[in-house]
């Protein structure tokens, strides 16, 4: 799914101007890459994320009008990243495993990925994930361990819905309360 918007103030480029932007839904990898590129700077993180989702250079993104177009694009990305309308069944945490149907299925290496089945994590799973440097990478590692899916597959999950949903079930298994 993607959203196309008309820019209030087109972006000038060497080959003309960009008057519309098409933003695709973010994936987990987009968040990781934008965090790495930004080195903790929130503005750089936003530029890197928009650049990735709109397939623009960082320089082109920095030409967005701050008061109109940047605000519109940021709002669309925020909508993309809000959790879906799923309900977390807290009783499922007592089961050995749980299958989650993906709201945004995708193809990976010629195979359709339509769901993720997560089992209760073991201490060794958590221990391996704990070696990762940031929370997103830890969650990806842990989801990979408890689902049997590769981290590359997890990186293709829709960030605001499917990744968030799977993460919430992990939290339940770990005894924490999801958002």
PELIN-V970609 format. One record per helix or strand of 2 or more residues. SS is the DSSP state (H for helix, E for strand). FROM is the first residue (numbers start at 0). LEN is the number of residues. If there is no record, write none. Layout:
((SS;FROM;LEN) (SS;FROM;LEN))
This chain:
((E;1;12) (E;15;9) (H;27;11) (H;41;13) (H;57;4) (H;65;16) (H;89;5) (E;96;12) (E;110;9) (H;122;8) (H;134;13) (H;150;4) (H;158;15))
